[in-house]
């Protein structure tokens, strides 16, 4: 998992947002914790009280907005958003995971981490414990604010993506799509 390009893109968004107050680090930590909770909510596997514990990985919303239902992009390649079907759909679980990735990258920028290649994916024995270990890693990083704690956090985050069944290509594509949305939100004062 090569994060160099994602760090570069995140830095551009960070500079565009331009928030540099003293509470920035704590707000980033809280935002990551919230996004991780939203990801767990879409995963649903911890909801033993519910008959529906299947992850929310598909949501159909009509005609694909990216290709306007044609199934191809401007260069006549299969549309990357709808895989050439013309149907609009999204993966809520992947979207929440990628929202968290934005804040993981932000925190790396916050402590001046050099973009990394993450080849080590730390995994707990199951996804429930992976979420818990990731919460612990985030809290540990908040307290220590050092690079080794950050790498530990990112390795657990990468492990979560793998355990949820995402490929690096899916994660990267979803990151770029959400990053584009985040830039558009800045244009309209979101």
N, C-alpha and C positions, 0 to 999 in steps of 0.2 A: 504494500500500500504506500505509494509515493504521494506525500502530502505537499510537495513543493508548490505545485500549481494552485492547489486550494489555499495555501497560506497566502500566496500572491493575490488571489482574488479576494480573500477575506480582508487583506490589508487595504485594498481599494475601497471596499465597502466601509470599513472602519474609518478611514479618512473622510469619506463622504458624510458619514453620520456625525463625526467630529465631537463626540462627547468625551470630555477629558476631566471630569470632576473627580474629587478624591474618593468618592464612593463607587467608582467604576468597577473595581475588582469584585467587591461584594455583590454588586448587582449582576455581574456576569456569572458568579457562582450560583446565585439564586435562580437566574434564568436557566442555567444548565440543569439544576435540580428539577425545576418545573418541567422543562422539556423532557427530561428523563422520565418523570412521572407520567406525562402525556403519552410517551412511547409505551410505557408499561400498560397504560390504560387501553391502548390500541392492540397490544399483544394479548391481553385478556386472560392469560394462562394462570394468573394468581387468583382469579375470581371463582373460588371453589363453590360459592353460593349460587352461581349462575349455570344454567344448562348450556349456554353459549360461551365456550371458552376458546373458540377458534380466533386466531388473529384476524384483524381487519386489514386484509391485504388487497382488497378490490372494492372500488366504489365507482359505479357508472354514473355519469352526469350528462349524457347526450352526445352530441357531435363534438369531436376533438377540436379544441380551440386552436391548436397549433397548426393543423393542416386544413381546418375548416371542413372536415369530413371527407377530404379527397384521398387520404391515405398516403400521400407523397408530399415531400417538402419542395422548396423552390427549385431544387436541382434534380427533381424527379427521383429522389431516393425515398425508400420507405420511411414514413414519418417515425421519428424516434419516440415520440410521445405515445402513439397509439399502435406502434408496430405495424403500420400499414392498414389497419382495419377501418380507420375513419371514426371509430367510436372513441368518445372521450371517457377516460377512466383515470383513476388515481389509486395509489397505494397509501392509505393513511398511516400504516405502520412505518413504511419507509420514509414518508414525509416527516413524521415526528422524530425518527432517528436522525435524519439529516438536519432538522432544526437544532437538535442537540449538537451535531457536528459543528455547526456554525459557532456555537459558544465554546466548544472545545478548542477550535482554532483561535478564537478571540482570546481565550485565556493563554494560549501559547504566545500570541503576539504581545500580550500584556507583560509577560516575563522575558520577552526577547529570545524565545526559543528559535533556533535555526530550523528551518523546515526539515522534516525528517522522513526517512523511509521506515515505515513500521512493519517489520517482518515478524515480530513476536506478538501473538494474540493471546492474551491471558484469558483463561476460561475457568469458571467455577464448574461444579458438577452438574448444574442445571440452570435454566434461564432465570428462575426465581432468585437463586443465589447470585447469579451474574448481576442482576439489577441491584441487589443489596451490596455486593462487593463494589460495584461502581459508585453507589452512593458513598460508601466508605472512602473510596479513592478520591472522590471529589472533596469530601470533608477534610481528608488528610492533606490534600493539596492546598486547600484554603488556609489551613493552619501553618503549613511549612512554606508555601509559596516558592518552592524550589524546583529546579529542572528535573531532578530524579523523580519527585512525586508527580510532576506533570507527565513524564514518560510512562509511569505506572498507570496513571489515569487513562492516557490515550491507548495503551495496550489493552486495558480492560474494555474501553469503548469499542475498539476494533474487534475484540473478542465477542462483544455483544452483537455487533453487526453480523459476524459470521454465524453465531448461534441462532440468530433470527432468520438466517438463510439468504442473506444478501451477498451478492458478488461485489467486488470492488468497482466493477464497471457500472453496476446499478447505483451504487452509492455516489460515485463521481457524477454520473449523469443527473441524478436527483439533486445533488448539491448545486450544480450549475443552473439547473432550472429554478431552484428556490432562490439562489443568489440573484438571478435576473428579476425575480418577483420582488425581492428585497430592495433592489435598486429602483424599480418602478414605484414601490411604496414611498421611497424617499422623495420622488418627484411630486407625489400628491400629498405629502405631509402626513403619512400614515401614523 
